[in-house]
Amino acid sequence: MKKSEFLKLLSKKSKPLAGNNRSFSMRATKRKFATNRQKFRIGVKTYYIPTKLIRTYWAKTKN
C-alpha cells in the first residue's frame, strides 16, 4: 500500500448510524429504538408505560 493510499483511508470519516444521512434520519432512529408505549394521565401528570406491562397486568387480573 502506498503512503498516499494509506493517508486517504485515514482521512475518510466513518458515517454515523444516524445524523446527517438523509435516508435514515434521527427521528427514524428514535422511532426504531423506542418501546411501544401507552400514554395516560392521572390528574395533571402524564405517564408512559410500555404496552407489554399493561398486557401482562390484564392477563394476570383475568385469571
C-alpha positions as a Python dict, from the first residue, in 0.01 Angstrom:
ca = {
    (1, 'M'): (0, 0, 0),
    (2, 'K'): (132, 340, -97),
    (3, 'K'): (165, 616, 155),
    (4, 'S'): (-92, 831, -29),
    (5, 'E'): (-349, 547, -27),
    (6, 'F'): (-292, 493, 343),
    (7, 'L'): (-341, 863, 417),
    (8, 'K'): (-665, 863, 213),
    (9, 'L'): (-800, 577, 426),
    (10, 'L'): (-707, 760, 745),
    (11, 'S'): (-869, 1085, 635),
    (12, 'K'): (-1200, 915, 545),
    (13, 'K'): (-1461, 980, 812),
    (14, 'S'): (-1693, 695, 905),
    (15, 'K'): (-2060, 783, 868),
    (16, 'P'): (-2264, 779, 1189),
    (17, 'L'): (-2560, 544, 1228),
    (18, 'A'): (-2797, 838, 1214),
    (19, 'G'): (-2748, 1208, 1175),
    (20, 'N'): (-2670, 1386, 852),
    (21, 'N'): (-2758, 1081, 645),
    (22, 'R'): (-3085, 1185, 476),
    (23, 'S'): (-3212, 832, 416),
    (24, 'F'): (-3202, 747, 786),
    (25, 'S'): (-3300, 1047, 998),
    (26, 'M'): (-3261, 1093, 1371),
    (27, 'R'): (-3639, 1078, 1412),
    (28, 'A'): (-3644, 739, 1243),
    (29, 'T'): (-3375, 617, 1483),
    (30, 'K'): (-3574, 730, 1784),
    (31, 'R'): (-3884, 556, 1650),
    (32, 'K'): (-3686, 240, 1584),
    (33, 'F'): (-3544, 213, 1934),
    (34, 'A'): (-3846, 346, 2127),
    (35, 'T'): (-4061, 97, 2313),
    (36, 'N'): (-4429, 64, 2230),
    (37, 'R'): (-4572, 292, 2499),
    (38, 'Q'): (-4918, 366, 2629),
    (39, 'K'): (-4981, 724, 2742),
    (40, 'F'): (-5227, 806, 3017),
    (41, 'R'): (-5291, 1087, 3262),
    (42, 'I'): (-5365, 1094, 3631),
    (43, 'G'): (-5466, 1447, 3725),
    (44, 'V'): (-5211, 1682, 3570),
    (45, 'K'): (-4924, 1437, 3535),
    (46, 'T'): (-4874, 1227, 3218),
    (47, 'Y'): (-4735, 875, 3248),
    (48, 'Y'): (-4588, 645, 2983),
    (49, 'I'): (-4599, 269, 3039),
    (50, 'P'): (-4473, 2, 2797),
    (51, 'T'): (-4772, -184, 2650),
    (52, 'K'): (-4610, -516, 2740),
    (53, 'L'): (-4660, -435, 3108),
    (54, 'I'): (-5025, -344, 3055),
    (55, 'R'): (-5086, -668, 2864),
    (56, 'T'): (-4925, -879, 3138),
    (57, 'Y'): (-5121, -692, 3405),
    (58, 'W'): (-5456, -755, 3232),
    (59, 'A'): (-5365, -1120, 3174),
    (60, 'K'): (-5300, -1162, 3548),
    (61, 'T'): (-5625, -992, 3653),
    (62, 'K'): (-5838, -1208, 3420),
    (63, 'N'): (-5722, -1538, 3577),
}
